[in-house]
Amino acid sequence: MFGTRALPAGLVIAFVALAPPYVAHAADIDMLPTSNTKEVPAIGQKGMASSAHPLATQAGLDILAAGGNAFDAAVAIASTLNVVEPQNSGVGGYGIILIYDASKQQVRVLNTSGRIPLAVNADVFRESDPNFRANREGAKAISTPTNLNAWEALSKNYGSLAWGDLFDSAIRAAEEGHVLNASVAGSIRGGFIGFPEYA
């Protein structure tokens, strides 16, 4: 799942998806200010968590405060986003995660792309196909979910906390509920018309 490549000296690395650039521990975290505005950006002197939803961001901060590292926080954030922002984040997603290992001066790539059936012609999902919308429904339109495997690989290779501890915030949000933001509510409203009557 991981690939490696040595880096030439001085190369700048862009961090993508679940790979925050700094590994922080609870004693090093400066948590003020806690919000970001155009005029006053949030600043973390030795660690920071950020996401598209405040509950997911808090999940990452909680993990850092508990002594976890950035990779632990990334898994906690991703799993919480799966609950609070399911239309954009989830175990069924895919992507590429770039990780720079400073001690080895090495870039690692975690390809979280799912697999699709060999006989599927990808062109039938493109707008140039007259039936592309209908083709995007059903078994052939679904790739194998791989994000959970990526989270596990991050945890096993780089994490410092127990795997099960990384899901506490996601479980709490799922069991206790949470306020839907306008984006999630709009996605549900927009998708609800496609649900059968008995749903």
Steps between C-alpha positions, in 0.01 A plus 500: 500500500790737575762600243821691573733739323809681630484881493763733361626750759290814531184361335181643645229246576128570472297310754172360371194340661577334835867586544553803724862619484569517874487231765403667827451374853255636756762684706611695191157621385412867513124497449439879483350660301251226427322652204608628163381823343619706205645757738638266768610156384510212746857426603651183640858542609573130531194323365167562334192322373275623222210355307176588323292453818554623858417162659762330283756770579427453870550124456850568369577742784376246755733236357797739511413597860489129590859458379430381149691620197387664178424166334279394790324838478454457124321168550279647774415797279425281197280259694307786661451667161353168386219556753447877490565557129421166332433645155862617470699266723490135583639151505384455142709787370828496316804715437874535534682572825854637485716464809844646547719308744752765609723251684551299180459794259250288316156553347250221539185476293191325625266432209150466638332455164240226491482225245228466236405196293747436216226484236360844585561764235571827686374703203138405576517719815608813310260770378578415138302176544124565453417270794778619735260589785326162493838328468608659828252285691527133587776255583734587213511863610637418847867454573621303799519718813863567590518797737465281808800297383694824453413618851616165636827520304565851636430381853715185476793670328504837674244520781575497870157431654293183495289459185172475692563828685500696174125456445361633830386834356342341193313249716383774736372714209317199354345383828417835658420685181620838381362813336492475121662792326342659191722303260403160640132597532500620139659177377242292684216717370634479144548124515175420679290535186676191365403289804211254475177588684566252782850635580 
